[in-house]
Amino acid sequence: MEQKCSLCPRKCNIDRTVHKGFCGETDKVRLARAALHFFEEPSISGTVGSGAVFFSGCNLKCVFCQNINISRENTGKEVSIERLSDIFIELQEQNAANINLVTPSHYVLQIKQALLSAKEKGLRIPVLYNSSAYELPETLALLEGLVDIYLPDLKYSDDSMAVKYSDAPGYSDHAKKAIAEMFRQTGPNKFDENGMMTKGVIVRHLLMPLGVNNAKAAVSYLYETYGDDIYISLMNQYTPMEDSEILKTAGEKYPELMRKVTKREYERLLDYVLSLGIKNAYFQEGKTASESFIPDFDLTGV
């Protein structure tokens, strides 16, 4: 494994065989959960569920993080690369629609080895890379031919928000370059006869309180750049994690984060999307702002 880690835009240059990087992890893979997940987009979860593998650690420090117990609070179990490849096969045997690598950026080298091993063992379902898009194109290029579907966020078009909420300078530029590399690898979206995605890119944007203008700029960029060759997934499920000490502290500084997105805010964003003529988009309906979307990180399947 590469000793001086420069896998993501942080470029910590830390020897992760000895120390933890900004992501909070060494070079040893840690997982918090590996199980069927039913709350992704319809073409990802379908009726059988996506085989979600949740990696511990993260290269962002979002003050509103929904999965804070695995991104920062050390939840997870160390697994070998061979065990990781077996987990992929086990999820396939559970009839998972795909292998869904959640927050994988800091483990790309290990994941590549595990995928190569799993394919030798008979892994045949699509592999999905589910990330914040705070990535380097040269790191993503290591996965070419191994990842079929990319599911990145485009969290911010406004870098002041990226710094303020996620401690991620240059996020917008890095994310746009990362998404371009993802699209280069997959090309336009492809689906099977059941409407399940087999190849392509879905870019998510989580609407934040007071974030309509940020969201409009993100959507506009994506449509101007990719048209309907990708899908855009617009989420209204922002949920203040009120029991999080980090958010409580941030709430004193950013009180706007302590509420859910209003119906009117989301409607303004959807009206804008429709006005652009976007055809390939996912919307959320009903009361989705709930902690029910967050699974139990209880080491299931690990």
C-alpha positions as CSV (number, residue, x, y, z in Angstrom):
1,M,0.0,0.0,0.0
2,E,1.1,3.6,-0.6
3,Q,2.6,4.9,2.6
4,K,2.4,8.6,2.1
5,C,-1.3,9.1,1.5
6,S,-2.4,11.5,-1.1
7,L,-5.6,9.8,-2.2
8,C,-7.9,12.8,-1.8
9,P,-7.7,16.6,-2.0
10,R,-6.4,16.7,1.6
11,K,-3.1,15.2,0.4
12,C,-2.2,14.6,4.1
13,N,1.1,12.9,3.0
14,I,0.8,10.8,6.2
15,D,2.1,7.3,6.6
16,R,-1.2,5.5,7.3
17,T,0.5,2.3,8.2
18,V,1.5,4.1,11.3
19,H,-0.8,7.2,11.8
20,K,-4.4,8.1,11.0
21,G,-5.0,10.6,8.2
22,F,-7.5,13.5,8.2
23,C,-10.1,10.8,7.4
24,G,-9.5,9.3,10.9
25,E,-8.3,6.0,9.5
26,T,-5.1,4.0,9.1
27,D,-4.5,1.7,6.1
28,K,-6.6,-1.0,7.8
29,V,-10.1,-1.3,6.3
30,R,-12.8,-0.8,8.9
31,L,-16.5,-1.4,8.2
32,A,-19.6,-0.5,10.2
33,R,-22.3,-2.4,8.3
34,A,-22.7,-4.6,5.2
35,A,-26.3,-5.3,4.4
36,L,-29.2,-4.8,2.0
37,H,-30.3,-1.1,1.9
38,F,-33.6,0.0,0.6
39,F,-33.4,3.8,0.7
40,E,-31.3,4.6,-2.3
41,E,-32.8,5.9,-5.6
42,P,-35.3,3.5,-7.2
43,S,-32.9,2.4,-10.0
44,I,-30.3,1.5,-7.3
45,S,-32.3,-0.2,-4.5
46,G,-35.2,-1.5,-6.6
47,T,-37.2,-4.1,-4.7
48,V,-34.4,-6.3,-3.6
49,G,-32.1,-3.7,-2.0
50,S,-28.6,-2.4,-2.7
51,G,-25.7,-4.2,-1.1
52,A,-24.4,-1.3,1.0
53,V,-21.0,-1.6,2.5
54,F,-20.4,1.3,5.0
55,F,-16.8,2.2,5.5
56,S,-15.6,3.9,8.7
57,G,-14.0,7.4,8.5
58,C,-14.5,10.3,6.1
59,N,-12.4,13.0,4.5
60,L,-15.1,15.7,5.2
61,K,-16.0,17.1,8.5
62,C,-19.6,18.1,7.9
63,V,-21.0,19.6,11.1
64,F,-24.4,18.3,10.1
65,C,-23.2,14.7,9.4
66,Q,-26.0,12.1,9.5
67,N,-23.6,9.2,10.0
68,I,-21.4,10.8,12.6
69,N,-20.9,7.7,14.7
70,I,-19.0,6.1,11.8
71,S,-17.5,9.2,10.2
72,R,-15.9,10.5,13.4
73,E,-16.8,8.4,16.4
74,N,-14.7,5.3,15.7
75,T,-17.6,2.8,15.1
76,G,-16.4,0.0,13.0
77,K,-14.6,-3.3,12.8
78,E,-11.3,-4.0,11.1
79,V,-11.5,-6.5,8.2
80,S,-8.9,-7.9,5.8
81,I,-8.9,-7.3,2.1
82,E,-9.9,-10.9,1.6
83,R,-12.7,-10.6,4.1
84,L,-13.9,-7.5,2.2
85,S,-14.0,-9.5,-1.1
86,D,-16.0,-12.2,0.7
87,I,-18.5,-9.7,1.9
88,F,-19.1,-8.6,-1.7
89,I,-19.8,-12.2,-2.6
90,E,-22.1,-12.7,0.4
91,L,-24.2,-9.6,-0.6
92,Q,-24.5,-11.0,-4.1
93,E,-25.7,-14.3,-2.7
94,Q,-28.4,-12.3,-0.7
95,N,-29.6,-11.1,-4.2
96,A,-28.4,-7.5,-3.8
97,A,-28.9,-5.4,-6.9
98,N,-25.4,-4.1,-6.7
99,I,-22.4,-3.6,-4.4
100,N,-22.7,-0.1,-2.9
101,L,-19.4,1.3,-1.6
102,V,-20.4,4.0,0.9
103,T,-17.8,6.7,1.8
104,P,-14.9,4.6,0.2
105,S,-12.5,7.4,-0.8
106,H,-9.8,6.7,1.7
107,Y,-9.8,3.0,1.0
108,V,-9.5,3.0,-2.8
109,L,-6.3,1.0,-2.9
110,Q,-7.7,-1.7,-0.7
111,I,-11.1,-1.7,-2.4
112,K,-9.4,-2.2,-5.8
113,Q,-7.7,-5.3,-4.5
114,A,-10.9,-6.7,-2.9
115,L,-12.9,-6.1,-6.1
116,L,-10.3,-7.9,-8.2
117,S,-10.4,-10.8,-5.8
118,A,-14.2,-10.8,-5.7
119,K,-14.5,-10.9,-9.5
120,E,-12.2,-13.9,-9.5
121,K,-14.7,-15.5,-7.1
122,G,-17.6,-14.7,-9.3
123,L,-18.8,-11.2,-8.5
124,R,-21.0,-10.2,-11.4
125,I,-23.5,-7.6,-10.1
126,P,-22.7,-3.9,-10.7
127,V,-20.4,-2.1,-8.4
128,L,-21.4,1.4,-7.2
129,Y,-19.1,4.1,-5.7
130,N,-21.1,6.3,-3.3
131,S,-19.1,9.3,-2.3
132,S,-19.0,13.0,-1.4
133,A,-17.1,13.8,-4.6
134,Y,-14.3,15.4,-2.6
135,E,-12.0,13.2,-4.7
136,L,-9.0,13.4,-7.0
137,P,-9.5,12.2,-10.6
138,E,-6.2,10.3,-10.6
139,T,-7.5,8.3,-7.6
140,L,-10.8,7.5,-9.3
141,A,-8.9,6.5,-12.4
142,L,-7.5,3.6,-10.4
143,L,-11.0,2.1,-10.4
144,E,-11.6,2.2,-14.1
145,G,-13.2,-1.0,-15.3
146,L,-14.1,-2.0,-11.7
147,V,-16.9,0.5,-10.9
148,D,-20.0,0.5,-13.0
149,I,-22.1,3.2,-11.3
150,Y,-21.0,6.4,-9.6
151,L,-23.3,8.0,-7.0
152,P,-21.5,11.3,-5.9
153,D,-22.8,14.3,-4.1
154,L,-22.4,17.8,-5.4
155,K,-22.9,19.3,-2.0
156,Y,-21.8,22.8,-2.7
157,S,-21.5,25.2,-5.6
158,D,-20.5,27.9,-3.1
159,D,-17.1,27.2,-1.6
160,S,-17.8,29.5,1.3
161,M,-20.4,27.0,2.4
162,A,-18.0,24.1,1.9
163,V,-15.5,25.6,4.2
164,K,-18.1,26.7,6.7
165,Y,-20.0,23.5,7.0
166,S,-17.5,20.8,5.9
167,D,-14.0,22.2,6.3
168,A,-13.5,21.4,2.6
169,P,-11.6,24.2,0.8
170,G,-11.9,24.1,-3.0
171,Y,-14.8,21.6,-2.8
172,S,-16.7,22.8,-5.8
173,D,-13.8,22.6,-8.2
174,H,-12.6,19.2,-6.9
175,A,-16.1,17.8,-7.1
176,K,-16.7,19.0,-10.6
177,K,-13.4,17.4,-11.8
178,A,-14.2,14.2,-10.0
179,I,-17.7,14.0,-11.5
180,A,-16.1,14.6,-14.9
181,E,-13.8,11.6,-14.4
182,M,-16.7,9.4,-13.2
183,F,-18.7,10.3,-16.3
184,R,-15.6,9.6,-18.5
185,Q,-15.5,6.1,-17.1
186,T,-19.2,5.2,-17.4
187,G,-20.6,7.3,-20.2
188,P,-24.4,8.0,-20.3
189,N,-26.7,6.0,-18.0
190,K,-27.8,2.5,-19.0
191,F,-30.6,0.4,-17.5
192,D,-31.6,-3.2,-17.6
193,E,-35.1,-4.5,-18.6
194,N,-36.3,-4.0,-15.0
195,G,-35.3,-0.3,-14.9
196,M,-32.2,-1.0,-12.7
197,M,-29.1,1.0,-13.5
198,T,-26.2,-1.0,-14.9
199,K,-23.9,1.9,-15.9
200,G,-23.7,5.6,-15.3
201,V,-23.8,8.5,-12.9
202,I,-26.4,9.8,-10.5
203,V,-25.4,13.1,-8.8
204,R,-27.1,13.9,-5.5
205,H,-27.7,17.2,-4.0
206,L,-29.0,17.5,-0.4
207,L,-31.0,20.8,-0.1
208,M,-29.8,22.6,3.0
209,P,-31.8,25.2,5.1
210,L,-31.4,28.5,3.3
211,G,-29.6,26.6,0.5
212,V,-31.9,27.1,-2.5
213,N,-29.5,29.4,-4.4
214,N,-26.6,27.0,-3.7
215,A,-28.8,24.1,-5.0
216,K,-29.9,26.0,-8.1
217,A,-26.3,26.7,-9.1
218,A,-25.4,23.1,-8.6
219,V,-28.3,21.8,-10.7
220,S,-27.6,24.4,-13.4
221,Y,-24.0,23.4,-13.7
222,L,-24.8,19.7,-14.0
223,Y,-27.5,20.2,-16.6
224,E,-25.4,22.6,-18.7
225,T,-22.5,20.2,-18.5
226,Y,-24.1,16.7,-18.9
227,G,-27.7,17.4,-20.1
228,D,-29.8,14.3,-19.6
229,D,-26.8,11.9,-19.9
230,I,-26.8,11.7,-16.1
231,Y,-29.5,11.7,-13.4
232,I,-29.8,14.3,-10.7
233,S,-31.2,13.3,-7.4
234,L,-32.6,16.2,-5.3
235,M,-33.1,15.4,-1.7
236,N,-35.1,17.2,1.0
237,Q,-34.3,14.8,3.8
238,Y,-31.9,17.1,5.8
239,T,-32.3,16.1,9.4
240,P,-30.7,18.1,12.3
241,M,-28.9,15.5,14.5
242,E,-29.9,17.1,17.7
243,D,-28.1,14.6,19.9
244,S,-24.8,15.3,18.2
245,E,-22.4,17.4,20.4
246,I,-20.7,18.6,17.2
247,L,-24.0,20.0,15.8
248,K,-25.0,21.4,19.1
249,T,-21.8,23.4,19.2
250,A,-22.2,24.4,15.5
251,G,-25.8,25.3,16.2
252,E,-24.7,28.1,18.3
253,K,-22.7,29.4,15.3
254,Y,-25.1,28.3,12.5
255,P,-28.7,28.3,13.9
256,E,-30.0,27.7,10.4
257,L,-28.8,24.1,10.6
258,M,-31.1,23.4,13.5
259,R,-34.2,23.1,11.4
260,K,-35.4,21.0,8.6
261,V,-35.9,22.2,5.0
262,T,-39.3,23.8,4.5
263,K,-41.8,22.6,1.9
264,R,-41.5,26.0,0.2
265,E,-37.8,25.8,-0.1
266,Y,-37.9,22.4,-1.8
267,E,-40.8,23.5,-4.1
268,R,-38.7,26.5,-5.2
269,L,-35.9,24.1,-6.2
270,L,-38.2,21.7,-8.0
271,D,-39.8,24.6,-9.9
272,Y,-36.4,25.6,-11.0
273,V,-35.5,22.1,-12.2
274,L,-38.7,21.9,-14.2
275,S,-38.1,25.3,-15.7
276,L,-34.7,24.1,-17.1
277,G,-36.4,21.2,-18.8
278,I,-34.5,18.5,-17.0
279,K,-36.0,15.1,-17.7
280,N,-33.7,12.7,-15.7
281,A,-34.2,13.7,-12.1
282,Y,-35.3,12.0,-8.9
283,F,-37.4,14.0,-6.4
284,Q,-38.4,13.1,-2.9
285,E,-42.0,13.1,-1.8
286,G,-43.7,13.3,1.6
287,K,-42.0,13.7,4.9
288,T,-38.5,12.3,4.2
289,A,-36.7,14.3,6.9
290,S,-36.3,11.6,9.4
291,E,-33.6,9.6,11.1
292,S,-35.3,6.4,9.7
293,F,-33.1,6.8,6.6
294,I,-30.1,6.2,8.8
295,P,-29.3,2.5,9.4
296,D,-28.0,0.9,12.6
297,F,-24.2,0.7,12.4
298,D,-24.1,-2.4,14.5
299,L,-21.6,-4.4,12.4
300,T,-24.3,-6.4,10.6
301,G,-22.7,-8.4,7.9
302,V,-19.1,-7.5,8.9
